Amino acid sequence: MAESAVSLVIENLVPLLVQKVKLLKGIHDEVESIRGELEFIRSFLKDADARAEKEDMNNVAKTWVKLVREQAYHIEDVIDKYILHFGKKSHERRRYFHFLQKVFHFTINLKPRRVIASNIQGINKKLEDIRKSGERYGFSAIEQGRSSNTGSVTWHDPRVASLYIKEAEVVGIESPRAKLIKWLVEGPSKCKVFSVVGIGGLGKTTLVKKVFDNEKIATHFDCYAWITVSQSYKMESLLRDTIKQLYKARKEFAPGEIDTMKETSLIEELSKYLREHKYLVVFDDLWDVEFWGHIKFAFPDNERGNRIVITSRNEDVAPSRNESPNYYVYKLPPLPFEIALELFYIKVFQCEGGKCPSDFVELSRGIVERCGGLPLAIVAIGGFLSIKDKVVSEWQKLHDSLSSELESNSRLRSIPKILSLSYHDLPYNLKACFLYFGMFPEDHSINCSRLIRLWIAEGFVKERQGTTLEEVAQDYLNQLINRSLVQLTRKDFVGKTRSCRVHDMIREVIISRSEELNFCLVSVQNFSNWKRIARRLSIQNNVNTPLESITNSQTRSILIFGVDEMSNSFLSTFFANFKLMKVMDCEGAPIDYIPKEVGNLILLRYLSLRDTKVHILPKSIGKLHNLETLDLKRSLVSELPVEINGLQKLRYLAAYFESHDIEDNIDFRRAVKIQSGITCLQSLQKLFKIEANNDALIEELGSLGQLRKLQICKLNRENGTALCTALEKMSHLQSLKISATVEEEVLELQSMSSPPPRLQTLILSGRIEKLPEWIPKLKSIVRIGLDWSRLMDDPLKILQALSNLMDLLLYDGYGGEQLHIEGGGFPKLKFLGLRNLGGLNMLIIDKDALPLLEILEIGPSPRLKKVPTGIQHLKSLKKLQFYEMPTEFVLSMQPAEGPEFWKVKHIPSVHFWNRIQGERYKIHKLGDPELLELLQR
């Protein structure tokens, strides 16, 4: 995405020039001139990228656009080298006296300014030459909306064929078809709108067409219409077609005057006609988010059971349930593997009656697995293989080279073309974010927070007034998920997206598009001979090329995955040579130290050493004044150098180490030491996990006004009041975790009268003599953890009144004998953990308590002899887990003879956890013979 590079230039260079050269006369005019040139270049490149995406663009046109894009990257190189030069000079100037700084200010800075201005003017001239040469080749015709036929290929949209698939050829839609038919013909008389959403090629149109053609539907409605909307539609034509189809369904003739009516009159005509009829209308392949808002007034609710069905790739297009209780969204899932395999066999082995020869079973399963339950891919690949000779070696070639075949094979090209439609429909600012998924390995589950921080560091996320960059990036991700381009793999109880991935076929589109745009390079095979610009590099899975061969100084970002060996010499050379690096993600890399040369990377915005063996950070890290993210989670770093305190742009600082070979204790996650003097970290939003090792540090926390997440540990009782004072100043704080020095140390937190108003997560680890009085004031709280609190008064009496609480864990948090959850208590709670409550001998759950509870964890509680009274009332409970409970307790629930089995038989998942070592457990399900054998030993 060339335009994003130029945007970064405009956003970062121009303010820098204005700030640094304000003493020089006339320089502002020069700066404004540069800004104007860059704005022109940006708009020009945006058009170039858009034209490059046209499916009929020939190779000459693509080459021309490539030249423009490379010039954009050259701009970024020029700017970054200037900033690098200026940054070094700024560092040197601090050694001189103030009056010498003024004397030499002009001579130090003027030459780089003149060089940068000259270079940009030269680049602009080059772009002008490229544009003129493009006009000589006739590229202006593309600009005006006409296309060149040179090299274009006629393509037939396979979605049209989906309207005419025979019943015998349809596999795997029986359940969703029956469900959709039931929704349409049954239920209340109110008009309802059902939206079927999902990734392109999933079979939405096929499913809805089979429902539309079903005999039950034909006899249930007075009139019906099937309207294909697609990306380009004219509302007036669409309304006329709807009216004509509805009249035709009743064997009537539509009024002739509709051919001359305008949109408003057509809506009135349609509404008037439908008032007396029971109708079904399908809008297939919807893309426009404003479509329903415009057309809904044409469909009156006459209480006759009318139905409207919409198919779309984008959930944002579907009418929202939040807008009306009569709007429903059905997310069509991919085909289960065995059904997908059945469809593949039907397409490939038609002459064999749909039966797969034994020699092809393994390859068939491998190919179908790559298709990820996508009928479009299964049918296309199956159709191609059906006309080929059944030769194992040929199938193996296809399996191994499927990525290239999708682009080069005319019979498979429909797969990327269909999937690419969603990419082309993306707003411009989302395209780079989407392509970034190509940096991650196939089938990789991506941490959403990590992805968001990477997007920010890359400059893809644009500021919005009153919103943090992280919140804007989260909105970007939500849009990609709603457009079915990204799959959500884990969401927490409060609805936050935790991990995601892309479908394998979508990833093939991403990789192809990324290589075409020189967006990123995956793998380092033959990298030293790579002629194209690789701005971003993803090193994956122990590729054969030695890492020392990576010498391309134009690379700005490197992500490392699955590499088993990385020499120290490579790191030293790398940090010395790649001075323009902005993103360095070494998560999980086999490294144990960071050389002092890391200080050369003064443009670095993102550095992750998560899950590495690095134990010391060099002092030179203090030179990274552009650093925004420093991720040290699960590294061996135990103390941060004082130079960290000067990184004013730092937004995210996380560090701790944990071991699963020891039993859980208050120091299970070891924190890092940080020196006082952190008041300069004014951009910091997340800070964890740090030691409260001095009074000055605790007091300084109150000055970090942008903090959203704070985790502080080793707090003494004497420091509690000072911490409360600091916390009252944190108006943006959303997550707070506090732990004492040891389990027996008391947390003194009563003195806070006004807790952070936006607090959503609160974890307190350490003795609490009395539940803090400010906790009931937390109106936004959704998660509370009380670890080793050992409260003697039942805390549930207070906590169950928190109306938004969704997640509650008591780990040795209560020392009494009984807990009672009253009717109506915890109205939104989805997770409840009652762990390590050694004194508990009775748990009572009233009817109508915990109406939404999904997961309940209990144990070890050796004195609890009976299954909690009232657990049978928890109708939403999906998972019940017991930890190291007494034998008598476990036996009482077994299906064969257990007298308490009736209380838990309605719960889908009941498991028993028994410790092996540290925090490693052996898990058995209810009724497992191995569990019974273990208990009887």
HUFEN-V726202 format. One record per residue. N is the residue number from 1. PHI is phi in whole degrees, 0 to 359 (999 if undefined). Layout:
BEGIN
N/PHI  N/PHI
END
This chain:
BEGIN
1/999  2/296  3/299  4/294  5/297  6/291  7/300  8/296  9/298  10/297  11/286  12/255  13/286  14/300  15/301  16/297  17/298  18/299  19/292  20/274  21/243  22/292  23/278  24/268  25/290  26/78  27/287  28/297  29/298  30/296  31/297  32/297  33/296  34/298  35/301  36/299  37/298  38/292  39/298  40/296  41/299  42/298  43/295  44/295  45/291  46/298  47/296  48/298  49/298  50/297  51/291  52/294  53/275  54/294  55/292  56/260  57/286  58/277  59/294  60/297  61/296  62/295  63/297  64/298  65/296  66/300  67/299  68/297  69/296  70/295  71/294  72/296  73/295  74/296  75/302  76/300  77/299  78/299  79/296  80/296  81/293  82/296  83/297  84/299  85/298  86/295  87/298  88/294  89/297  90/298  91/295  92/291  93/295  94/294  95/276  96/262  97/289  98/298  99/290  100/292  101/300  102/293  103/297  104/266  105/304  106/293  107/290  108/288  109/258  110/295  111/299  112/300  113/295  114/294  115/297  116/295  117/296  118/296  119/296  120/294  121/296  122/294  123/296  124/299  125/296  126/298  127/297  128/298  129/297  130/296  131/295  132/296  133/295  134/297  135/295  136/294  137/274  138/87  139/289  140/298  141/298  142/294  143/299  144/271  145/100  146/267  147/242  148/273  149/272  150/296  151/77  152/281  153/237  154/291  155/230  156/258  157/293  158/291  159/293  160/295  161/295  162/295  163/284  164/235  165/291  166/289  167/302  168/292  169/269  170/270  171/231  172/86  173/251  174/302  175/293  176/295  177/294  178/298  179/296  180/291  181/299  182/298  183/299  184/283  185/262  186/248  187/96  188/293  189/279  190/297  191/290  192/235  193/242  194/248  195/249  196/257  197/238  198/166  199/301  200/302  201/85  202/277  203/103  204/297  205/296  206/301  207/300  208/293  209/294  210/293  211/291  212/301  213/274  214/293  215/298  216/300  217/289  218/300  219/271  220/275  221/250  222/289  223/209  224/204  225/210  226/245  227/240  228/271  229/267  230/62  231/285  232/248  233/217  234/246  235/302  236/296  237/298  238/295  239/294  240/298  241/296  242/298  243/299  244/296  245/293  246/296  247/296  248/297  249/299  250/260  251/58  252/239  253/255  254/290  255/300  256/294  257/290  258/295  259/292  260/248  261/286  262/269  263/304  264/299  265/293  266/294  267/298  268/295  269/296  270/295  271/297  272/298  273/292  274/280  275/299  276/256  277/228  278/261  279/237  280/229  281/231  282/250  283/251  284/264  285/64  286/273  287/237  288/277  289/291  290/265  291/301  292/296  293/300  294/279  295/260  296/298  297/288  298/278  299/242  300/287  301/262  302/261  303/61  304/250  305/81  306/291  307/222  308/234  309/240  310/236  311/244  312/200  313/277  314/247  315/296  316/293  317/286  318/291  319/305  320/275  321/298  322/291  323/277  324/203  325/292  326/265  327/254  328/230  329/239  330/247  331/271  332/290  333/278  334/296  335/293  336/302  337/303  338/295  339/290  340/299  341/295  342/298  343/299  344/298  345/298  346/298  347/287  348/274  349/252  350/296  351/290  352/264  353/71  354/79  355/256  356/270  357/300  358/301  359/294  360/252  361/297  362/296  363/293  364/300  365/296  366/295  367/293  368/295  369/298  370/296  371/286  372/59  373/73  374/266  375/304  376/305  377/290  378/298  379/292  380/294  381/292  382/297  383/296  384/294  385/289  386/294  387/261  388/266  389/296  390/280  391/240  392/302  393/296  394/290  395/296  396/297  397/299  398/297  399/301  400/282  401/241  402/301  403/301  404/289  405/296  406/298  407/271  408/262  409/273  410/297  411/279  412/250  413/294  414/296  415/296  416/296  417/295  418/297  419/291  420/290  421/302  422/292  423/295  424/296  425/279  426/292  427/300  428/301  429/288  430/267  431/293  432/295  433/300  434/293  435/296  436/295  437/297  438/292  439/285  440/259  441/296  442/300  443/64  444/278  445/277  446/259  447/294  448/296  449/295  450/299  451/300  452/298  453/295  454/295  455/303  456/296  457/297  458/284  459/87  460/281  461/261  462/264  463/292  464/232  465/297  466/80  467/226  468/284  469/300  470/296  471/290  472/295  473/297  474/297  475/296  476/303  477/296  478/299  479/296  480/295  481/293  482/295  483/276  484/66  485/270  486/234  487/260  488/280  489/255  490/206  491/230  492/277  493/295  494/271  495/92  496/280  497/287  498/255  499/213  500/208  501/203  502/242  503/300  504/304  505/288  506/296  507/296  508/298  509/296  510/298  511/298  512/298  513/294  514/295  515/293  516/295  517/267  518/56  519/286  520/204  521/234  522/259  523/86  524/236  525/300  526/56  527/296  528/295  529/259  530/288  531/269  532/275  533/285  534/244  535/288  536/229  537/230  538/247  539/266  540/228  541/57  542/51  543/296  544/287  545/294  546/300  547/297  548/296  549/282  550/281  551/229  552/287  553/289  554/282  555/294  556/255  557/222  558/225  559/241  560/241  561/223  562/64  563/264  564/272  565/218  566/211  567/286  568/296  569/295  570/298  571/298  572/297  573/296  574/298  575/291  576/283  577/264  578/268  579/285  580/262  581/297  582/243  583/228  584/227  585/248  586/255  587/306  588/77  589/287  590/279  591/234  592/235  593/204  594/240  595/290  596/296  597/296  598/302  599/294  600/288  601/272  602/289  603/271  604/299  605/251  606/222  607/225  608/242  609/242  610/300  611/58  612/247  613/262  614/297  615/239  616/222  617/262  618/291  619/298  620/296  621/296  622/291  623/278  624/277  625/287  626/260  627/294  628/250  629/234  630/231  631/252  632/241  633/302  634/57  635/271  636/256  637/291  638/249  639/214  640/263  641/295  642/299  643/298  644/303  645/294  646/264  647/274  648/290  649/266  650/297  651/251  652/222  653/226  654/228  655/202  656/190  657/229  658/222  659/227  660/272  661/272  662/244  663/290  664/301  665/214  666/294  667/249  668/302  669/256  670/284  671/273  672/249  673/271  674/228  675/281  676/292  677/104  678/268  679/295  680/283  681/278  682/286  683/269  684/295  685/249  686/228  687/223  688/194  689/248  690/244  691/273  692/273  693/268  694/201  695/297  696/298  697/298  698/298  699/295  700/293  701/303  702/295  703/274  704/273  705/290  706/263  707/300  708/253  709/221  710/222  711/230  712/231  713/225  714/57  715/274  716/276  717/301  718/294  719/269  720/300  721/296  722/297  723/293  724/300  725/298  726/293  727/295  728/296  729/270  730/266  731/288  732/259  733/297  734/245  735/226  736/225  737/230  738/233  739/225  740/277  741/292  742/220  743/300  744/276  745/291  746/277  747/270  748/265  749/233  750/282  751/280  752/277  753/268  754/235  755/290  756/307  757/292  758/258  759/297  760/247  761/235  762/223  763/237  764/243  765/239  766/142  767/296  768/230  769/289  770/209  771/301  772/308  773/291  774/276  775/298  776/297  777/279  778/279  779/287  780/259  781/293  782/238  783/218  784/227  785/230  786/239  787/250  788/59  789/289  790/55  791/296  792/266  793/268  794/302  795/287  796/292  797/300  798/270  799/291  800/291  801/272  802/286  803/290  804/254  805/293  806/243  807/218  808/224  809/231  810/250  811/246  812/53  813/268  814/217  815/255  816/277  817/260  818/230  819/233  820/226  821/255  822/277  823/303  824/86  825/285  826/52  827/296  828/241  829/296  830/247  831/229  832/226  833/244  834/245  835/253  836/57  837/263  838/295  839/269  840/292  841/235  842/205  843/233  844/245  845/240  846/290  847/297  848/77  849/271  850/50  851/296  852/248  853/298  854/250  855/229  856/231  857/242  858/223  859/115  860/293  861/221  862/297  863/269  864/274  865/265  866/238  867/299  868/309  869/292  870/99  871/295  872/291  873/276  874/278  875/286  876/268  877/292  878/253  879/218  880/237  881/233  882/245  883/248  884/46  885/268  886/301  887/303  888/301  889/295  890/293  891/296  892/293  893/256  894/293  895/302  896/291  897/233  898/293  899/292  900/258  901/302  902/299  903/285  904/242  905/294  906/276  907/270  908/299  909/227  910/235  911/229  912/238  913/251  914/234  915/294  916/259  917/202  918/55  919/255  920/254  921/233  922/259  923/247  924/235  925/270  926/301  927/85  928/296  929/303  930/297  931/294  932/297  933/296  934/296  935/290  936/273  937/289
END
